[in-house]
Amino acid sequence: MKVIFSSHCLEFVSPGHPESPERVKKTHDLLQREGYEFIEPQPCSEDDLLLVHAPALIESVKTNDFFDWDSPNHPHIYEYATLSAGGALLAMTHSLSEGRSFSLMRPPGHHATRTSVGGFCYFNNIAVAVSRALQQVDRVAILDFDCHHGNGTQDIFLGDERVLYVSWHQTHIYPGTGYEHQGNCLSYPVTPGDDHESFMALFLEGLEKVNDFDPHMIALSAGFDAYIGDPLSMLRLEKRTYEEIAKAVKAYGIPSFAVLEGGYGPEFSQCVLQFLREYF
């Protein structure tokens, strides 16, 4: 039951920003009390980033030459962002030998496109890891259950037949994309106010497409911001929702890894714990 984590990801903060180090610190502390062990990641390389990002984007983050309302331009953000992507890479490689793994690293990544930062994201962690995985396996399914559509992941993999991207996300919130299927990128929009039962019906519908795709690996963009009471969504998922997601993924019996995305409410840590109890 080893989790990918480095305390260095707690070093950067923007006062009042929902993507705070405290949410991850509380989760780390809870998992530590529950007996989980942790593996320290290393930063990814620029060659890793070039698999999914344009050189101009990488340079802009490295030199702090970018502006985005939601993604603060912290000093040394390049180091923190490459460390988070490195966590996703380590989770992927660990899953190949151990079956399943989880990266509890920040910043998140699924809104970062080939050419732009956005939505608290600088580099697309899961896309970097999946691109490396495709050097060892033939097909990867990415399941994204963050309450926001992973527009960056779709931007990177749209048209790549080796990847099936499936996203379940709330309508009428950031980034305003993901209202219909596009090729290998499938969207299951969820209506504000929807609860566990309505979400799981859509989740199982999406899994039918995953079954048809027959992946060799599953990658999870694990967002917990669709939980009831999260300040950034209007969905009403429960802790058992994350348990059932974990059980369904585990049942495939193939390597899988999960990478933290969103989750900002007071019970975020408990949601992660409930997910991992079933996932591992």
N, C-alpha and C positions, 0 to 999 in steps of 0.2 A: 504494500500500500504506500508507494512512494509518489510524492508530489513534486513537480518542478517548481522551485522557488529560490529567489535571491532577495535578501533584505535591501539590496541596492535599489530595487524598484520602488522602495518606499521613500526615497530621498527627494523626489521632486514633488512640489505641491503648488497649486494655484488657489489662494484663499477663496472660498465660496464655490469652487468648482465641484460638481458632483462626482467626477472621476478622481476621488481623493485617495491618498495612501491609506487612510484609516480603514476604509472598507476592506482592503486586502490584508492589512495588519490584523484586524479582528478575526478574519477568516483563517489566516495562518495560525494565530494563537489558539483558536478553537480546534483546528485540525491537529495541532501539536498535542493538545490536551487529550484528544481522542486516540492518540497513538500513531498517527501518520508520521512517516519519515519523509525527509526532503532531500532532493538532489539539486545541486547548484548548477545553473546553466552558464554557458559562455556566450559572449556576443556573437551574432552571426557575422559572416564576412560580407564585404561589398559584392563579391561574386554571387553570394546567396541572394542578396537584394536585387541584383541585375536579372535574376530569373523572372522577376515579376514587375519590376519598377524601371521607369525611364531614368537614365543617368542624371537628367536635370533635376528630377525630384530628389534623388539621393543627395546630390550636391546642395540643394536648397536646405535640406534638413541638417546636413553636416555643417553648413555655414550659418545656420539660423536666418536664412534669407527667405522667409515665407511668412504669410499672414493668413490666419483662419480664425473666425470668431470663437469657434468651439474648441480649437486645439492650441493651447497656449504655447508660445515660443519660449520654452524654458532654456536657460543655459545648459549645455551638455545634453540636450534632448536626443541628439543622435546616439549617444552612448546608451541612454536608457531605452530607446526604441530598438536598437540592435540587440540589446540584452533580452528584451521581451521576445523579439523574433527568434533569438537563440533558444529561448525557453520552448517555443513551439517546435523548433527543430529537434531539440533533445527529447521532447515528448513523443515526436514521431518515431525517432530511432529507438527509443525505449519500448514503444509499443510493438515493434517488430520482433523483439526478443522476449518481452514480458506479457504481451497481449493487449494491455490497456495502460494509458498514462494520462496525466492531467497537468497542465501548466497553469499555475496560479500567479501569473505575471501581468504587469501593466507597463505601459499603456496598451489598450486593446488595439485591434487592427482592421476589422472587416469593412470599415468605411474608406480606407486608403485605396485609391485607384492606382492604375499604372503611373499616373502623372500628377496626382494631387493628394495632399493630406486632407483630413476632414473628420468631423464627428468624434473628436478625442483621439483620432488614429493618425499615425505618422507613417508606419510601414505595415503592410498587410501580413501579419504574423502567420495566419493559417495558410495563406497562399504561398508564402515562402516555403513552409514545411511540406505542403502538398506537392509543390514543384520538385522538391528534392525527392519526395517519396516516389514520384513517377519515374525516377531513374532506377527504381527497384521493383515496383509493381506496375501492372498494366492499367488498372482502373481504380479511381478513388471517388467515393461519394462524400460530399461535404454537406453536413446537416447543420443548419443555422437556426437555433431557436431563440436568439436574441429578439427582443420586441421590435427592433429596428431592422429594416432590410439591409443586408450586407451588399450595398451597391458596389463597393470596391472589389469584393470577391467576384461578383458577377462581371464587372468590367474586365477583370483579369482573365477569367476562364471562359467567357462566352465564346462558343464555337469550338472549344477544345473537347473532342469526343472522348477523351480519356477521363474526363471529369463530369460528374453529375452534381450540380449545385442545387440544393433544395432549401428554401427559406420559408419559415413561418413567422409572420411579423404583423404588427398592428397597422391598420390603415390610417391615413391622414396625420402622420407625424413624420419627423425627419427620417430619411432623406427625401421622402416623397416619391420613391420608386418602388418597383416590385409589385405592380398591380396585375400582371399577367405573365404566363410562361413565355420564355424566349429561348428556343432551341434547347440546349442542355441545361439551362437555368430555369428552375421551376419555382414559382411563387405561390404561396398559400396565404393570402391576406386574411387577417383576423380582425373582426369588428370590435371597436371599443366596447368594453363591458362584457366581452365573452369570457366564459369560465372554463374550468377544467374539462368538462364533458365536451363542449363545442370545440375546444382546442384539440383534444385528443382525437376527435373524429377526423379533423383535418390532418393531424400528424400521421394517423394510420393510412389515410389516403395517399399521403406523400411517400410513405414507406412502401406502398405497392409499386411505385415507380423505381424506388431503390432496389426492390427485389428483381424487377425486370432488368435493371442495369447490371446486376450481379457484380458488385465491387469486390476488389481484393483488399481494400482498406476503407475504413470510415474515419473521417475527420469531423470533429464537432466544434462549431463556433458556439461556445457555451455561454449564452447570456441569461441572466436571471432577473432581468428587469421587466419581464411580463408577470411577475409575481404580484398578487394583490397588494396594493398599498405602495408600490414603487412610485416615486415622484415623477418619473419620466414616462410612464405609460398609463393607460386606462384599462388594462386587462386584469383578469382576476384568477390567474393560475394559483395553484396550491403547491405545497411541498410534495404532495403525492404525484403531481404532474412530473416533477423532475425525477422522482423515483421510477415512474413508468417509462419515461424517455430512456433512462439509463438501462432498465431491464430490457427494453426493446433492442437497444444497440448491442448490449452484451450477448443477446440471444443469437446474433449473427455468427458468433464464433470466429471472427476474423480480427486481425489487428485493428485497433481504433485508438485515437487519441483526442483529447479535448483541450481546447485553448480558451481561456477566459476572455469574454467580451464584456458586456454590461452587467448591471445589477447594483442598485444604489439605495435600496430601502433598508429599514432597520433589521429585517430578518434575512438579509442577503447571505450572511455566513451560514445560517441554518439551512438555507436552500442548497448551498454548495455541499454541505455535509450530507444532507439527505440524498443528493444526487450521487455522491461518491460512495456512500454505503451500498448502493445497489450496483454502481458501475464497476467497482473493484470486486 
